[in-house]
Structures are given as C-alpha cells and as structure tokens.
Amino acid sequence: MSITTETQESVASGGQTFDIFGVQLQFLIAPEQASGKISVFRGTLPPGIVAPLHSHEEPEIFYVLEGKLEVYQEDGAQRGWSTTGVGDIIAVPGNIKHALRNTSSSPATTLLITQDQLYGFFREVAKPANSQQPAPPSPEEMQHLFAAATKYSYWMGSPEENAAIGIQLG
C-alpha cells in the first residue's frame, strides 16, 4: 500500500483537530459514512506523548505516514515493543493489551482504521485541540475518561502495569 504526498496533504487538510490527552486526532471517516462499520482517523503523537497500556474489543490498523512510533503489544507476532516508521502497517487485534509512544524528537503521524465502538469512545473523550502544550488531565476529565471507558468496554492499565512495560504515568 502506498500513500502519495498528495493523498497525505488531502488527509491533513480534512476536519477539525481534537486532543485526546496529548494525541492529536482528526476524524476523517465516521462509521455512518461507511455502512456503520469502520472509521478512519489521522492521529499525531507529538514527541514525548504516550497512549498508555489499554485494550478494547475492536481491532486497530495503523499506517505510519511520518515519523517513528513505538508500539507495544502483549500477544501475537509483534509481542513486546517494536519501532515502526514511514510506510509500516501495524495491526492490533481486538482485546490485545497495547500501548503507543513517541520517544523521538519529531511528531509521529498515522492513519488509524477501526470500527464504530472505538469511534464512539474517541468522540466522547476528545476535546478541540488548541495550540498550547497539553496540560495534565483534571480530576473531572479523568472521571469522564473512566466513565467512557466503562461504557465502551475499554480497559486501561494501572500505573504499575504501565511501569512494567516502561511507561511512567504522571
């Protein structure tokens, strides 16, 4: 699969950018635009941003557009941490514990393809992005995140589980 610069620019210009705890996300295709089944996002992890250990019922497919992204998976062929770069595809099956991080000095940008339930979770916890450095989540934002996680069967690792794979929270 090859994505041209023209396609990347077209994707980059689409829609408002949202923030999910430091990850910048653009909703490109909503499930209702794809027979209610799949959704497509453009996600950017700025340097130093982490998506902590988590799992959910729906699979995810990441296609790396720019930068390098480290991906942790607890099961399968890609068990442990692996580093991906431009043109790489990462498939995370449903219900597999996984995490993402950008330890480089440049943003890492991917196309993310997933299904409707994860789309609903992202829409519920996302807030409009601003140009300021992301602040730590407030207690209210954390309560909202936990409520949405329960609603969408989204499991989140504890600080100890994250530390065991090399992610320090807070």
N, C-alpha and C positions, 0 to 999 in steps of 0.2 A: 504494500500500500504506500502510495506516495502523495504527499500534500504539497502543492506548489506554493510559492511565495504569494501569488495572487489569492489563492484559497485562504492562506493564513491571514492575509490582510482583510479579506472579506469577513472571516470569522471574528477577527479582532474588532471590527467596527460594529458588530451586532450587539445591540441591547445595553442596558444599564449594568454596571458592575456592582456586585454585592460583596459584603465581607462576612465570612464565617470564621471568627476567631483568628484572623490574620490571613486566611486563604481568600484570594480574590476570585470571585466566581461570576461568570456570565451565563445566563440561561439561554441557550441557543434554540433548542427544540423541546417543547413541552410534550408530555405524553399525549395530550389531546390532539396534537399535530401529527402524531404517529400511531394512530389507531389505539391510543390509550396504553401502549406497551412500553415504549422506550423514551428516553430523554437524552439530550446531548448538551454538554456544558463545556465552557472554556475555563479552565482553572489555572491560576497562577499562585505559586508559593514563593513569596519573596525570600531572600536569604535569611536563614535562621528560623523560618516558620516550620512548624511540625503539625501534622494531623496525628494525634496520639493513637495508641492501640485501641482498636474498635472492631466490631463486626456487625453485619446486618444480613438479612435474608437474601437480598438481591446481589447478583454479581456486578462487578465493575470492570470496564475495559478502559485503560488509559493509553493514549497515543502521545508520545512526547514531541512537542512542537519546538521547544527551545530549552536550553539549559540541561542540567543534570538533576535527577531526582533519585533519592534513596527510598527503596520500598522494602518493607518487612512483611513477610507472610509466615504464618505459623505452621502451615501444612502445604503439601503439594511439591511440585518440581522446583519451585522457587523458594523453598523453606529458608528462613533467615533473611538477612539484609542483602540486597543487590542494588547496584548502581545502574541507572538507565540514562540514556542520552537521546539526542535528536533522532527520530525515526524508530525508536524502540516502542514495542507494544507490551503492555503488562496486563494480564488477565487475572483478576482476583475473583475466584468463585464465591458464591454466596456462603454465608456462615463461617468464613475463614477469618480468623483474627489477623489484622493487618494494620500497618502504620505507614506514614509518609513523612519525609523530612527533606529539607533543602539545606545542606551544610556548605554549599558553595557561596561564592560572593556575587552570583548573578541569579535573577529570577528563573524559576523552572515553570514552564507552561505546558499544559496538556489539554487534549480533548478527552473528555470523560463521557463514556456511554454507559447508561444504566437504565433502570426501569422506574415505573411510576411511584412506588412507595418511597424510594430514596429521594426522588424529586420532591415529593411532599415534605419530607424531613428537611431537606435543604431550604425549601421555600419558607418553611416555618421558622427556622433559626437564623436565616440570613437577614442582614440589615444593609441599607445602602452604604456603599463604600465612600470613604472620604479620603482626602489627601494626607491626613495625619497618620503618624505611626500608630498601629493598633494598640489600644490600652488593654490591660488585663480585664477579663470579664468581671462584671459586677456580680454580687450575690443574686440579684434578680435575674440577670442573664443566665447564670448557672442553673437556677431553678427552672427557668424556661427551657434550657437545653435538656435537663434531665426529664422534664415532663414530655418534651417532644421525643426524646429517645425511647421512653416507655411506650408512647403512642405508636411509634413506627418500628418497634422491636429492634432497636439499635442499641447494641451492647457497647459499653465503654470501659476500658481497662482502668484499674485503680492506679494511684501514683506508684505503688510498689510493683505492679505488673509492668508499667511503663519503664520504671527504673531498671527492671531485669533485662530489658532489651535495649537499654542505653538512652532512654528519653527521660529527661528531668522536667517535671511539670512545676510551674510556679516559681 
